[in-house]
Amino acid sequence: MDLRIMGLDSPVFSTLQQMMDLTDDTDKSSHNAPTHTYMRDAKAMAATPADVKEYPNSYVFIIDMPGLKSGDIKVQVEDDNVLVISGERKRDEEKEAKYVRMERRIGKFMRKFVLPENANTDAISAVCQDGVLTVTVEKLPPPEPKKPKTIEVKIA
C-alpha cells in the first residue's frame, strides 16, 4: 500500500512506508505473491517517465535525471535487444539539519525498452546535459534488395 496516494506524505509516514516495503521475501514466496525485488523494480519503472522519438537514422530516448551525476546512471543492452536505463538517486545526509518536508523522489529508477530489429546495438551513445539524459540508438542500414539469381538452362 502506498501511503502517499492517500495524502499521507509526511516524513513519519514515509518512514512507515519504507518499513512496510522491507518485508521479508520468504513470507510472500509461499503465497505466489510477487517478490520484493519485482515490486521494487516495477515501482522504479513506473516512476521513470520517458519520451521516445524516431528519426530517419536513429531512435532517441529522453529521460529527466535532475541532480544526477554520470556515475549514478547506467545504460546497458540486455539480451541483444533490450535497452536498460537505471540508477539511483540518494538523499544527501546532513547531521546538522533535519527534514521538515521530503518531496523529491529518491531511490532506484529503471526503464527497459525492447529495441526494434533495425536498431544498431553497437552504435549507442548517452549524454546527460542540464539534468536530461538523451540516449541515441542508431538504426542499421536497410538491407540490400536481393537481386534475382539467374539459373543457366542446359539443353539436354
Disulfide bonds with the S-S distance in Angstrom:
none
